[in-house]
Amino acid sequence: MELSAVTLAGGLYVERDIEEEILRVVQNPGIEHNLVVLEGEPGTGKSTLLWSLHAQLAAAANTIVWLLDAIELPSVFGRGAQEGGVLSPEFRLFFEQMQAAAKQPIVLIDTADVALNTKGRADHLLGLLTDLTVAGVRILAASRPGEARKLAAFGPRGMRIADYSDDEFKAAVRVYAHAFVSDSAELRSRKYAGTL
């Protein structure tokens, strides 16, 4: 028997309560903060939230969006040799052209805390954030709270991701049970009967 692939896109992702507010902030051209930091402890769903936000922003007509792991940033943007900056003149021109075409460039950075805790990568990330904000690129970076404090010099807009709410947790249990347990529609826990 061949098992079907089970993916977040296949219905496992549970929308977070804070999602709509994050999208509103990131897409608002009037906010002063080009850097928005999603702060959350491990296990609060930062990576899956970024995945969902990326899909929604990619579907919007007025945005061009990339989702990158912080460790991948040097391979995408280079290590920075152009006049002390990280962004090449080609990238700067590219972002200018996007804005001229009324497309907001947005970079989503997952696990920024990993780069901030790695010698050499922290300096690269901070330099890149500086160059991107100067170039008018909106940045949404996910990080644990402790490391997020290292980004305070950028004056970011901080948004806190808490643990799953009761409703979010119930929805997650429901979709995972349906995906992984046969006859899950008939499952009912005595203690939690009627809550799923």
CNS distance restraints for C-alpha pairs under 8 A (distance, minus, plus):
assign (resid   6 and name CA) (resid  10 and name CA) 6.17 0.50 0.50
assign (resid   6 and name CA) (resid  12 and name CA) 7.63 0.50 0.50
assign (resid   6 and name CA) (resid 179 and name CA) 7.22 0.50 0.50
assign (resid   7 and name CA) (resid  11 and name CA) 7.03 0.50 0.50
assign (resid   7 and name CA) (resid  12 and name CA) 6.31 0.50 0.50
assign (resid   8 and name CA) (resid  12 and name CA) 4.53 0.50 0.50
assign (resid   8 and name CA) (resid  13 and name CA) 4.84 0.50 0.50
assign (resid   9 and name CA) (resid  13 and name CA) 6.89 0.50 0.50
assign (resid  11 and name CA) (resid 175 and name CA) 7.25 0.50 0.50
assign (resid  12 and name CA) (resid 172 and name CA) 7.44 0.50 0.50
assign (resid  12 and name CA) (resid 175 and name CA) 5.84 0.50 0.50
assign (resid  12 and name CA) (resid 176 and name CA) 6.44 0.50 0.50
assign (resid  12 and name CA) (resid 179 and name CA) 7.71 0.50 0.50
assign (resid  13 and name CA) (resid  48 and name CA) 7.51 0.50 0.50
assign (resid  13 and name CA) (resid  52 and name CA) 7.92 0.50 0.50
assign (resid  13 and name CA) (resid 172 and name CA) 7.60 0.50 0.50
assign (resid  14 and name CA) (resid 168 and name CA) 6.74 0.50 0.50
assign (resid  14 and name CA) (resid 171 and name CA) 6.58 0.50 0.50
assign (resid  14 and name CA) (resid 172 and name CA) 5.91 0.50 0.50
assign (resid  15 and name CA) (resid  19 and name CA) 7.01 0.50 0.50
assign (resid  15 and name CA) (resid  49 and name CA) 7.95 0.50 0.50
assign (resid  15 and name CA) (resid 168 and name CA) 7.45 0.50 0.50
assign (resid  16 and name CA) (resid  49 and name CA) 7.42 0.50 0.50
assign (resid  16 and name CA) (resid 164 and name CA) 7.74 0.50 0.50
assign (resid  16 and name CA) (resid 168 and name CA) 6.68 0.50 0.50
assign (resid  17 and name CA) (resid 168 and name CA) 7.73 0.50 0.50
assign (resid  18 and name CA) (resid  22 and name CA) 6.35 0.50 0.50
assign (resid  18 and name CA) (resid 161 and name CA) 7.50 0.50 0.50
assign (resid  19 and name CA) (resid  23 and name CA) 6.32 0.50 0.50
assign (resid  19 and name CA) (resid  49 and name CA) 7.60 0.50 0.50
assign (resid  19 and name CA) (resid  53 and name CA) 7.46 0.50 0.50
assign (resid  20 and name CA) (resid  24 and name CA) 6.20 0.50 0.50
assign (resid  21 and name CA) (resid  25 and name CA) 6.30 0.50 0.50
assign (resid  22 and name CA) (resid  26 and name CA) 6.11 0.50 0.50
assign (resid  22 and name CA) (resid 159 and name CA) 7.74 0.50 0.50
assign (resid  23 and name CA) (resid  27 and name CA) 5.95 0.50 0.50
assign (resid  23 and name CA) (resid  53 and name CA) 7.13 0.50 0.50
assign (resid  23 and name CA) (resid  57 and name CA) 7.85 0.50 0.50
assign (resid  24 and name CA) (resid  28 and name CA) 6.01 0.50 0.50
assign (resid  25 and name CA) (resid  31 and name CA) 7.39 0.50 0.50
assign (resid  26 and name CA) (resid  36 and name CA) 7.35 0.50 0.50
assign (resid  26 and name CA) (resid 138 and name CA) 7.13 0.50 0.50
assign (resid  26 and name CA) (resid 140 and name CA) 7.45 0.50 0.50
assign (resid  33 and name CA) (resid 155 and name CA) 7.10 0.50 0.50
assign (resid  33 and name CA) (resid 156 and name CA) 5.76 0.50 0.50
assign (resid  33 and name CA) (resid 157 and name CA) 5.94 0.50 0.50
assign (resid  34 and name CA) (resid 133 and name CA) 5.75 0.50 0.50
assign (resid  34 and name CA) (resid 136 and name CA) 7.02 0.50 0.50
assign (resid  34 and name CA) (resid 137 and name CA) 6.62 0.50 0.50
assign (resid  34 and name CA) (resid 138 and name CA) 4.62 0.50 0.50
assign (resid  34 and name CA) (resid 139 and name CA) 5.96 0.50 0.50
assign (resid  34 and name CA) (resid 156 and name CA) 7.30 0.50 0.50
assign (resid  35 and name CA) (resid 133 and name CA) 7.14 0.50 0.50
assign (resid  35 and name CA) (resid 138 and name CA) 6.12 0.50 0.50
assign (resid  35 and name CA) (resid 139 and name CA) 4.77 0.50 0.50
assign (resid  35 and name CA) (resid 140 and name CA) 6.07 0.50 0.50
assign (resid  35 and name CA) (resid 141 and name CA) 7.47 0.50 0.50
assign (resid  35 and name CA) (resid 154 and name CA) 7.27 0.50 0.50
assign (resid  35 and name CA) (resid 155 and name CA) 7.74 0.50 0.50
assign (resid  35 and name CA) (resid 156 and name CA) 4.98 0.50 0.50
assign (resid  35 and name CA) (resid 157 and name CA) 6.42 0.50 0.50
assign (resid  36 and name CA) (resid 138 and name CA) 7.88 0.50 0.50
assign (resid  36 and name CA) (resid 139 and name CA) 6.07 0.50 0.50
assign (resid  36 and name CA) (resid 140 and name CA) 4.81 0.50 0.50
assign (resid  36 and name CA) (resid 141 and name CA) 6.35 0.50 0.50
assign (resid  36 and name CA) (resid 156 and name CA) 5.43 0.50 0.50
assign (resid  36 and name CA) (resid 157 and name CA) 4.69 0.50 0.50
assign (resid  36 and name CA) (resid 158 and name CA) 5.87 0.50 0.50
assign (resid  36 and name CA) (resid 159 and name CA) 7.30 0.50 0.50
assign (resid  37 and name CA) (resid 140 and name CA) 5.80 0.50 0.50
assign (resid  37 and name CA) (resid 141 and name CA) 4.90 0.50 0.50
assign (resid  37 and name CA) (resid 142 and name CA) 5.78 0.50 0.50
assign (resid  37 and name CA) (resid 143 and name CA) 7.06 0.50 0.50
assign (resid  37 and name CA) (resid 148 and name CA) 7.21 0.50 0.50
assign (resid  37 and name CA) (resid 156 and name CA) 6.45 0.50 0.50
assign (resid  37 and name CA) (resid 157 and name CA) 6.19 0.50 0.50
assign (resid  37 and name CA) (resid 158 and name CA) 4.87 0.50 0.50
assign (resid  37 and name CA) (resid 159 and name CA) 6.08 0.50 0.50
assign (resid  38 and name CA) (resid  46 and name CA) 7.46 0.50 0.50
assign (resid  38 and name CA) (resid 140 and name CA) 7.13 0.50 0.50
assign (resid  38 and name CA) (resid 141 and name CA) 6.03 0.50 0.50
assign (resid  38 and name CA) (resid 142 and name CA) 4.57 0.50 0.50
assign (resid  38 and name CA) (resid 143 and name CA) 6.23 0.50 0.50
assign (resid  38 and name CA) (resid 158 and name CA) 6.19 0.50 0.50
assign (resid  38 and name CA) (resid 159 and name CA) 4.97 0.50 0.50
assign (resid  38 and name CA) (resid 160 and name CA) 5.84 0.50 0.50
assign (resid  38 and name CA) (resid 161 and name CA) 6.56 0.50 0.50
assign (resid  39 and name CA) (resid 142 and name CA) 6.03 0.50 0.50
assign (resid  39 and name CA) (resid 143 and name CA) 5.21 0.50 0.50
assign (resid  39 and name CA) (resid 144 and name CA) 5.41 0.50 0.50
assign (resid  39 and name CA) (resid 145 and name CA) 5.15 0.50 0.50
assign (resid  39 and name CA) (resid 148 and name CA) 6.78 0.50 0.50
assign (resid  39 and name CA) (resid 158 and name CA) 6.94 0.50 0.50
assign (resid  39 and name CA) (resid 159 and name CA) 6.07 0.50 0.50
assign (resid  39 and name CA) (resid 160 and name CA) 4.82 0.50 0.50
assign (resid  39 and name CA) (resid 161 and name CA) 5.84 0.50 0.50
assign (resid  40 and name CA) (resid  44 and name CA) 6.03 0.50 0.50
assign (resid  40 and name CA) (resid  46 and name CA) 6.73 0.50 0.50
assign (resid  40 and name CA) (resid 142 and name CA) 7.58 0.50 0.50
assign (resid  40 and name CA) (resid 143 and name CA) 6.41 0.50 0.50
assign (resid  40 and name CA) (resid 144 and name CA) 5.09 0.50 0.50
assign (resid  40 and name CA) (resid 145 and name CA) 6.04 0.50 0.50
assign (resid  40 and name CA) (resid 160 and name CA) 6.05 0.50 0.50
assign (resid  40 and name CA) (resid 161 and name CA) 4.91 0.50 0.50
assign (resid  40 and name CA) (resid 162 and name CA) 6.41 0.50 0.50
assign (resid  41 and name CA) (resid 144 and name CA) 5.24 0.50 0.50
assign (resid  41 and name CA) (resid 145 and name CA) 6.79 0.50 0.50
assign (resid  41 and name CA) (resid 161 and name CA) 7.94 0.50 0.50
assign (resid  41 and name CA) (resid 162 and name CA) 7.83 0.50 0.50
assign (resid  42 and name CA) (resid 144 and name CA) 6.94 0.50 0.50
assign (resid  43 and name CA) (resid 163 and name CA) 7.74 0.50 0.50
assign (resid  44 and name CA) (resid 161 and name CA) 6.70 0.50 0.50
assign (resid  44 and name CA) (resid 162 and name CA) 6.24 0.50 0.50
assign (resid  44 and name CA) (resid 163 and name CA) 5.01 0.50 0.50
assign (resid  44 and name CA) (resid 164 and name CA) 6.76 0.50 0.50
assign (resid  45 and name CA) (resid  49 and name CA) 5.99 0.50 0.50
assign (resid  45 and name CA) (resid 163 and name CA) 7.98 0.50 0.50
assign (resid  46 and name CA) (resid  50 and name CA) 6.22 0.50 0.50
assign (resid  46 and name CA) (resid 110 and name CA) 7.76 0.50 0.50
assign (resid  46 and name CA) (resid 142 and name CA) 6.29 0.50 0.50
assign (resid  46 and name CA) (resid 143 and name CA) 7.94 0.50 0.50
assign (resid  46 and name CA) (resid 161 and name CA) 7.45 0.50 0.50
assign (resid  47 and name CA) (resid  51 and name CA) 6.30 0.50 0.50
assign (resid  47 and name CA) (resid 110 and name CA) 6.23 0.50 0.50
assign (resid  47 and name CA) (resid 111 and name CA) 7.59 0.50 0.50
assign (resid  47 and name CA) (resid 142 and name CA) 7.62 0.50 0.50
assign (resid  48 and name CA) (resid  52 and name CA) 6.35 0.50 0.50
assign (resid  49 and name CA) (resid  53 and name CA) 6.18 0.50 0.50
assign (resid  50 and name CA) (resid  54 and name CA) 5.93 0.50 0.50
assign (resid  50 and name CA) (resid  67 and name CA) 7.64 0.50 0.50
assign (resid  50 and name CA) (resid 108 and name CA) 7.06 0.50 0.50
assign (resid  50 and name CA) (resid 110 and name CA) 7.25 0.50 0.50
assign (resid  50 and name CA) (resid 142 and name CA) 7.89 0.50 0.50
assign (resid  51 and name CA) (resid  55 and name CA) 6.42 0.50 0.50
assign (resid  51 and name CA) (resid  67 and name CA) 7.56 0.50 0.50
assign (resid  52 and name CA) (resid  56 and name CA) 6.37 0.50 0.50
assign (resid  53 and name CA) (resid  57 and name CA) 6.01 0.50 0.50
assign (resid  54 and name CA) (resid  58 and name CA) 5.91 0.50 0.50
assign (resid  54 and name CA) (resid  65 and name CA) 6.82 0.50 0.50
assign (resid  54 and name CA) (resid  66 and name CA) 7.24 0.50 0.50
assign (resid  54 and name CA) (resid  67 and name CA) 6.45 0.50 0.50
assign (resid  54 and name CA) (resid 108 and name CA) 7.41 0.50 0.50
assign (resid  55 and name CA) (resid  59 and name CA) 6.40 0.50 0.50
assign (resid  56 and name CA) (resid  60 and name CA) 6.63 0.50 0.50
assign (resid  57 and name CA) (resid  63 and name CA) 6.46 0.50 0.50
assign (resid  57 and name CA) (resid  64 and name CA) 7.65 0.50 0.50
assign (resid  57 and name CA) (resid  65 and name CA) 6.59 0.50 0.50
assign (resid  58 and name CA) (resid  63 and name CA) 6.69 0.50 0.50
assign (resid  58 and name CA) (resid  64 and name CA) 6.43 0.50 0.50
assign (resid  58 and name CA) (resid  65 and name CA) 5.85 0.50 0.50
assign (resid  61 and name CA) (resid 103 and name CA) 7.83 0.50 0.50
assign (resid  62 and name CA) (resid 102 and name CA) 6.46 0.50 0.50
assign (resid  62 and name CA) (resid 103 and name CA) 4.73 0.50 0.50
assign (resid  62 and name CA) (resid 104 and name CA) 6.17 0.50 0.50
assign (resid  63 and name CA) (resid 103 and name CA) 4.87 0.50 0.50
assign (resid  63 and name CA) (resid 104 and name CA) 4.60 0.50 0.50
assign (resid  63 and name CA) (resid 105 and name CA) 5.91 0.50 0.50
assign (resid  63 and name CA) (resid 106 and name CA) 6.98 0.50 0.50
assign (resid  64 and name CA) (resid  98 and name CA) 7.88 0.50 0.50
assign (resid  64 and name CA) (resid 103 and name CA) 6.19 0.50 0.50
assign (resid  64 and name CA) (resid 104 and name CA) 6.03 0.50 0.50
assign (resid  64 and name CA) (resid 105 and name CA) 4.84 0.50 0.50
assign (resid  64 and name CA) (resid 106 and name CA) 6.12 0.50 0.50
assign (resid  65 and name CA) (resid 105 and name CA) 5.91 0.50 0.50
assign (resid  65 and name CA) (resid 106 and name CA) 4.69 0.50 0.50
assign (resid  65 and name CA) (resid 107 and name CA) 5.75 0.50 0.50
assign (resid  65 and name CA) (resid 108 and name CA) 7.39 0.50 0.50
assign (resid  66 and name CA) (resid 106 and name CA) 6.51 0.50 0.50
assign (resid  66 and name CA) (resid 107 and name CA) 4.98 0.50 0.50
assign (resid  66 and name CA) (resid 108 and name CA) 5.99 0.50 0.50
assign (resid  67 and name CA) (resid 107 and name CA) 6.16 0.50 0.50
assign (resid  67 and name CA) (resid 108 and name CA) 4.65 0.50 0.50
assign (resid  67 and name CA) (resid 109 and name CA) 6.13 0.50 0.50
assign (resid  67 and name CA) (resid 110 and name CA) 7.40 0.50 0.50
assign (resid  68 and name CA) (resid  72 and name CA) 6.52 0.50 0.50
assign (resid  68 and name CA) (resid  73 and name CA) 6.95 0.50 0.50
assign (resid  68 and name CA) (resid 107 and name CA) 7.42 0.50 0.50
assign (resid  68 and name CA) (resid 108 and name CA) 6.14 0.50 0.50
assign (resid  68 and name CA) (resid 109 and name CA) 5.15 0.50 0.50
assign (resid  68 and name CA) (resid 110 and name CA) 6.19 0.50 0.50
assign (resid  69 and name CA) (resid  73 and name CA) 6.89 0.50 0.50
assign (resid  69 and name CA) (resid 109 and name CA) 5.64 0.50 0.50
assign (resid  69 and name CA) (resid 110 and name CA) 4.76 0.50 0.50
assign (resid  69 and name CA) (resid 111 and name CA) 6.41 0.50 0.50
assign (resid  69 and name CA) (resid 112 and name CA) 7.63 0.50 0.50
assign (resid  70 and name CA) (resid 109 and name CA) 5.72 0.50 0.50
assign (resid  70 and name CA) (resid 110 and name CA) 5.83 0.50 0.50
assign (resid  70 and name CA) (resid 111 and name CA) 5.96 0.50 0.50
assign (resid  70 and name CA) (resid 112 and name CA) 5.26 0.50 0.50
assign (resid  70 and name CA) (resid 114 and name CA) 7.21 0.50 0.50
assign (resid  70 and name CA) (resid 115 and name CA) 5.91 0.50 0.50
assign (resid  70 and name CA) (resid 125 and name CA) 7.69 0.50 0.50
assign (resid  71 and name CA) (resid 114 and name CA) 7.53 0.50 0.50
assign (resid  71 and name CA) (resid 115 and name CA) 6.14 0.50 0.50
assign (resid  71 and name CA) (resid 121 and name CA) 7.65 0.50 0.50
assign (resid  72 and name CA) (resid  76 and name CA) 6.52 0.50 0.50
assign (resid  73 and name CA) (resid  77 and name CA) 5.91 0.50 0.50
assign (resid  73 and name CA) (resid  78 and name CA) 7.48 0.50 0.50
assign (resid  73 and name CA) (resid 125 and name CA) 7.68 0.50 0.50
assign (resid  74 and name CA) (resid  78 and name CA) 4.65 0.50 0.50
assign (resid  74 and name CA) (resid  79 and name CA) 5.29 0.50 0.50
assign (resid  74 and name CA) (resid 124 and name CA) 7.45 0.50 0.50
assign (resid  75 and name CA) (resid  79 and name CA) 7.70 0.50 0.50
assign (resid  77 and name CA) (resid  86 and name CA) 6.97 0.50 0.50
assign (resid  77 and name CA) (resid  87 and name CA) 6.31 0.50 0.50
assign (resid  77 and name CA) (resid  88 and name CA) 7.72 0.50 0.50
assign (resid  78 and name CA) (resid  86 and name CA) 6.70 0.50 0.50
assign (resid  78 and name CA) (resid  87 and name CA) 7.46 0.50 0.50
assign (resid  79 and name CA) (resid  86 and name CA) 6.09 0.50 0.50
assign (resid  79 and name CA) (resid 124 and name CA) 6.76 0.50 0.50
assign (resid  80 and name CA) (resid  84 and name CA) 6.62 0.50 0.50
assign (resid  80 and name CA) (resid  85 and name CA) 5.35 0.50 0.50
assign (resid  80 and name CA) (resid  86 and name CA) 3.59 0.50 0.50
assign (resid  80 and name CA) (resid  87 and name CA) 6.52 0.50 0.50
assign (resid  80 and name CA) (resid  88 and name CA) 7.63 0.50 0.50
assign (resid  80 and name CA) (resid 124 and name CA) 7.62 0.50 0.50
assign (resid  81 and name CA) (resid  85 and name CA) 6.34 0.50 0.50
assign (resid  81 and name CA) (resid  86 and name CA) 6.48 0.50 0.50
assign (resid  82 and name CA) (resid  86 and name CA) 6.59 0.50 0.50
assign (resid  82 and name CA) (resid  87 and name CA) 7.26 0.50 0.50
assign (resid  82 and name CA) (resid  88 and name CA) 6.19 0.50 0.50
assign (resid  82 and name CA) (resid  89 and name CA) 7.95 0.50 0.50
assign (resid  85 and name CA) (resid 127 and name CA) 6.68 0.50 0.50
assign (resid  85 and name CA) (resid 128 and name CA) 7.56 0.50 0.50
assign (resid  85 and name CA) (resid 131 and name CA) 6.72 0.50 0.50
assign (resid  86 and name CA) (resid 124 and name CA) 7.43 0.50 0.50
assign (resid  86 and name CA) (resid 127 and name CA) 6.22 0.50 0.50
assign (resid  86 and name CA) (resid 128 and name CA) 5.49 0.50 0.50
assign (resid  86 and name CA) (resid 131 and name CA) 6.64 0.50 0.50
assign (resid  87 and name CA) (resid  91 and name CA) 6.00 0.50 0.50
assign (resid  87 and name CA) (resid  92 and name CA) 6.61 0.50 0.50
assign (resid  87 and name CA) (resid 128 and name CA) 6.90 0.50 0.50
assign (resid  87 and name CA) (resid 131 and name CA) 6.26 0.50 0.50
assign (resid  87 and name CA) (resid 132 and name CA) 7.61 0.50 0.50
assign (resid  88 and name CA) (resid  92 and name CA) 6.45 0.50 0.50
assign (resid  89 and name CA) (resid  93 and name CA) 6.13 0.50 0.50
assign (resid  90 and name CA) (resid  94 and name CA) 6.09 0.50 0.50
assign (resid  91 and name CA) (resid  95 and name CA) 6.22 0.50 0.50
assign (resid  92 and name CA) (resid  96 and name CA) 6.24 0.50 0.50
assign (resid  92 and name CA) (resid 135 and name CA) 6.37 0.50 0.50
assign (resid  93 and name CA) (resid  97 and name CA) 6.16 0.50 0.50
assign (resid  94 and name CA) (resid  98 and name CA) 6.31 0.50 0.50
assign (resid  95 and name CA) (resid  99 and name CA) 6.32 0.50 0.50
assign (resid  95 and name CA) (resid 105 and name CA) 6.70 0.50 0.50
assign (resid  95 and name CA) (resid 135 and name CA) 6.84 0.50 0.50
assign (resid  95 and name CA) (resid 136 and name CA) 7.70 0.50 0.50
assign (resid  95 and name CA) (resid 137 and name CA) 7.25 0.50 0.50
assign (resid  96 and name CA) (resid 100 and name CA) 6.12 0.50 0.50
assign (resid  96 and name CA) (resid 135 and name CA) 7.39 0.50 0.50
assign (resid  97 and name CA) (resid 101 and name CA) 6.19 0.50 0.50
assign (resid  98 and name CA) (resid 102 and name CA) 6.51 0.50 0.50
assign (resid  98 and name CA) (resid 103 and name CA) 5.08 0.50 0.50
assign (resid  98 and name CA) (resid 104 and name CA) 6.65 0.50 0.50
assign (resid  98 and name CA) (resid 105 and name CA) 6.68 0.50 0.50
assign (resid  99 and name CA) (resid 103 and name CA) 5.12 0.50 0.50
assign (resid  99 and name CA) (resid 104 and name CA) 5.80 0.50 0.50
assign (resid  99 and name CA) (resid 105 and name CA) 7.29 0.50 0.50
assign (resid 104 and name CA) (resid 137 and name CA) 7.19 0.50 0.50
assign (resid 104 and name CA) (resid 138 and name CA) 7.43 0.50 0.50
assign (resid 105 and name CA) (resid 136 and name CA) 7.92 0.50 0.50
assign (resid 105 and name CA) (resid 137 and name CA) 5.29 0.50 0.50
assign (resid 105 and name CA) (resid 138 and name CA) 6.28 0.50 0.50
assign (resid 106 and name CA) (resid 137 and name CA) 5.76 0.50 0.50
assign (resid 106 and name CA) (resid 138 and name CA) 4.68 0.50 0.50
assign (resid 106 and name CA) (resid 139 and name CA) 5.66 0.50 0.50
assign (resid 106 and name CA) (resid 140 and name CA) 7.47 0.50 0.50
assign (resid 107 and name CA) (resid 137 and name CA) 7.20 0.50 0.50
assign (resid 107 and name CA) (resid 138 and name CA) 6.40 0.50 0.50
assign (resid 107 and name CA) (resid 139 and name CA) 4.91 0.50 0.50
assign (resid 107 and name CA) (resid 140 and name CA) 6.30 0.50 0.50
assign (resid 108 and name CA) (resid 139 and name CA) 5.89 0.50 0.50
assign (resid 108 and name CA) (resid 140 and name CA) 4.72 0.50 0.50
assign (resid 108 and name CA) (resid 141 and name CA) 5.75 0.50 0.50
assign (resid 109 and name CA) (resid 139 and name CA) 7.42 0.50 0.50
assign (resid 109 and name CA) (resid 140 and name CA) 6.16 0.50 0.50
assign (resid 109 and name CA) (resid 141 and name CA) 4.51 0.50 0.50
assign (resid 109 and name CA) (resid 142 and name CA) 6.25 0.50 0.50
assign (resid 110 and name CA) (resid 141 and name CA) 6.09 0.50 0.50
assign (resid 110 and name CA) (resid 142 and name CA) 5.26 0.50 0.50
assign (resid 110 and name CA) (resid 143 and name CA) 7.41 0.50 0.50
assign (resid 111 and name CA) (resid 115 and name CA) 7.39 0.50 0.50
assign (resid 111 and name CA) (resid 141 and name CA) 7.55 0.50 0.50
assign (resid 111 and name CA) (resid 142 and name CA) 5.62 0.50 0.50
assign (resid 111 and name CA) (resid 143 and name CA) 5.50 0.50 0.50
assign (resid 111 and name CA) (resid 144 and name CA) 7.97 0.50 0.50
assign (resid 112 and name CA) (resid 116 and name CA) 6.25 0.50 0.50
assign (resid 112 and name CA) (resid 141 and name CA) 6.28 0.50 0.50
assign (resid 112 and name CA) (resid 142 and name CA) 5.91 0.50 0.50
assign (resid 112 and name CA) (resid 143 and name CA) 5.23 0.50 0.50
assign (resid 113 and name CA) (resid 117 and name CA) 6.18 0.50 0.50
assign (resid 113 and name CA) (resid 142 and name CA) 7.66 0.50 0.50
assign (resid 113 and name CA) (resid 143 and name CA) 4.91 0.50 0.50
assign (resid 113 and name CA) (resid 144 and name CA) 6.03 0.50 0.50
assign (resid 113 and name CA) (resid 147 and name CA) 5.37 0.50 0.50
assign (resid 113 and name CA) (resid 148 and name CA) 7.03 0.50 0.50
assign (resid 114 and name CA) (resid 118 and name CA) 6.46 0.50 0.50
assign (resid 115 and name CA) (resid 121 and name CA) 5.24 0.50 0.50
assign (resid 115 and name CA) (resid 122 and name CA) 5.30 0.50 0.50
assign (resid 115 and name CA) (resid 125 and name CA) 6.97 0.50 0.50
assign (resid 116 and name CA) (resid 121 and name CA) 6.68 0.50 0.50
assign (resid 116 and name CA) (resid 122 and name CA) 4.31 0.50 0.50
assign (resid 116 and name CA) (resid 123 and name CA) 7.96 0.50 0.50
assign (resid 116 and name CA) (resid 125 and name CA) 7.35 0.50 0.50
assign (resid 116 and name CA) (resid 147 and name CA) 6.59 0.50 0.50
assign (resid 116 and name CA) (resid 150 and name CA) 7.83 0.50 0.50
assign (resid 117 and name CA) (resid 121 and name CA) 7.90 0.50 0.50
assign (resid 117 and name CA) (resid 122 and name CA) 6.59 0.50 0.50
assign (resid 117 and name CA) (resid 147 and name CA) 7.66 0.50 0.50
assign (resid 118 and name CA) (resid 122 and name CA) 5.97 0.50 0.50
assign (resid 119 and name CA) (resid 123 and name CA) 7.77 0.50 0.50
assign (resid 120 and name CA) (resid 124 and name CA) 6.53 0.50 0.50
assign (resid 121 and name CA) (resid 125 and name CA) 6.06 0.50 0.50
assign (resid 122 and name CA) (resid 126 and name CA) 6.19 0.50 0.50
assign (resid 123 and name CA) (resid 127 and name CA) 6.06 0.50 0.50
assign (resid 124 and name CA) (resid 128 and name CA) 6.00 0.50 0.50
assign (resid 125 and name CA) (resid 129 and name CA) 6.07 0.50 0.50
assign (resid 126 and name CA) (resid 130 and name CA) 6.27 0.50 0.50
assign (resid 126 and name CA) (resid 151 and name CA) 7.86 0.50 0.50
assign (resid 127 and name CA) (resid 131 and name CA) 6.31 0.50 0.50
assign (resid 128 and name CA) (resid 132 and name CA) 6.00 0.50 0.50
assign (resid 129 and name CA) (resid 133 and name CA) 6.04 0.50 0.50
assign (resid 129 and name CA) (resid 139 and name CA) 7.91 0.50 0.50
assign (resid 130 and name CA) (resid 134 and name CA) 6.25 0.50 0.50
assign (resid 130 and name CA) (resid 154 and name CA) 7.84 0.50 0.50
assign (resid 131 and name CA) (resid 135 and name CA) 6.14 0.50 0.50
assign (resid 132 and name CA) (resid 136 and name CA) 6.34 0.50 0.50
assign (resid 132 and name CA) (resid 137 and name CA) 5.25 0.50 0.50
assign (resid 132 and name CA) (resid 138 and name CA) 7.68 0.50 0.50
assign (resid 132 and name CA) (resid 139 and name CA) 7.79 0.50 0.50
assign (resid 133 and name CA) (resid 137 and name CA) 5.47 0.50 0.50
assign (resid 133 and name CA) (resid 138 and name CA) 6.87 0.50 0.50
assign (resid 133 and name CA) (resid 139 and name CA) 7.66 0.50 0.50
assign (resid 143 and name CA) (resid 147 and name CA) 6.55 0.50 0.50
assign (resid 143 and name CA) (resid 148 and name CA) 5.71 0.50 0.50
assign (resid 144 and name CA) (resid 148 and name CA) 6.13 0.50 0.50
assign (resid 145 and name CA) (resid 149 and name CA) 6.60 0.50 0.50
assign (resid 146 and name CA) (resid 150 and name CA) 7.74 0.50 0.50
assign (resid 147 and name CA) (resid 151 and name CA) 7.64 0.50 0.50
assign (resid 148 and name CA) (resid 152 and name CA) 7.35 0.50 0.50
assign (resid 151 and name CA) (resid 155 and name CA) 7.53 0.50 0.50
assign (resid 151 and name CA) (resid 156 and name CA) 7.24 0.50 0.50
assign (resid 152 and name CA) (resid 156 and name CA) 6.49 0.50 0.50
assign (resid 164 and name CA) (resid 168 and name CA) 5.52 0.50 0.50
assign (resid 164 and name CA) (resid 169 and name CA) 5.61 0.50 0.50
assign (resid 165 and name CA) (resid 169 and name CA) 6.00 0.50 0.50
assign (resid 166 and name CA) (resid 170 and name CA) 6.19 0.50 0.50
assign (resid 167 and name CA) (resid 171 and name CA) 6.20 0.50 0.50
assign (resid 168 and name CA) (resid 172 and name CA) 6.16 0.50 0.50
assign (resid 169 and name CA) (resid 173 and name CA) 6.19 0.50 0.50
assign (resid 170 and name CA) (resid 174 and name CA) 6.15 0.50 0.50
assign (resid 170 and name CA) (resid 195 and name CA) 7.25 0.50 0.50
assign (resid 170 and name CA) (resid 196 and name CA) 5.87 0.50 0.50
assign (resid 171 and name CA) (resid 175 and name CA) 6.29 0.50 0.50
assign (resid 171 and name CA) (resid 196 and name CA) 7.32 0.50 0.50
assign (resid 172 and name CA) (resid 176 and name CA) 6.05 0.50 0.50
assign (resid 173 and name CA) (resid 177 and name CA) 5.87 0.50 0.50
assign (resid 173 and name CA) (resid 196 and name CA) 7.53 0.50 0.50
assign (resid 174 and name CA) (resid 178 and name CA) 6.25 0.50 0.50
assign (resid 174 and name CA) (resid 196 and name CA) 6.00 0.50 0.50
assign (resid 175 and name CA) (resid 179 and name CA) 6.15 0.50 0.50
assign (resid 176 and name CA) (resid 180 and name CA) 6.00 0.50 0.50
assign (resid 176 and name CA) (resid 181 and name CA) 7.93 0.50 0.50
assign (resid 177 and name CA) (resid 181 and name CA) 5.23 0.50 0.50
assign (resid 177 and name CA) (resid 184 and name CA) 5.84 0.50 0.50
assign (resid 178 and name CA) (resid 182 and name CA) 7.24 0.50 0.50
assign (resid 178 and name CA) (resid 183 and name CA) 7.78 0.50 0.50
assign (resid 178 and name CA) (resid 184 and name CA) 5.35 0.50 0.50
assign (resid 178 and name CA) (resid 185 and name CA) 6.87 0.50 0.50
assign (resid 183 and name CA) (resid 187 and name CA) 7.09 0.50 0.50
assign (resid 188 and name CA) (resid 192 and name CA) 7.10 0.50 0.50
assign (resid 188 and name CA) (resid 193 and name CA) 5.32 0.50 0.50
assign (resid 188 and name CA) (resid 194 and name CA) 7.29 0.50 0.50
assign (resid 188 and name CA) (resid 196 and name CA) 7.82 0.50 0.50
assign (resid 189 and name CA) (resid 193 and name CA) 5.20 0.50 0.50
assign (resid 192 and name CA) (resid 196 and name CA) 7.41 0.50 0.50
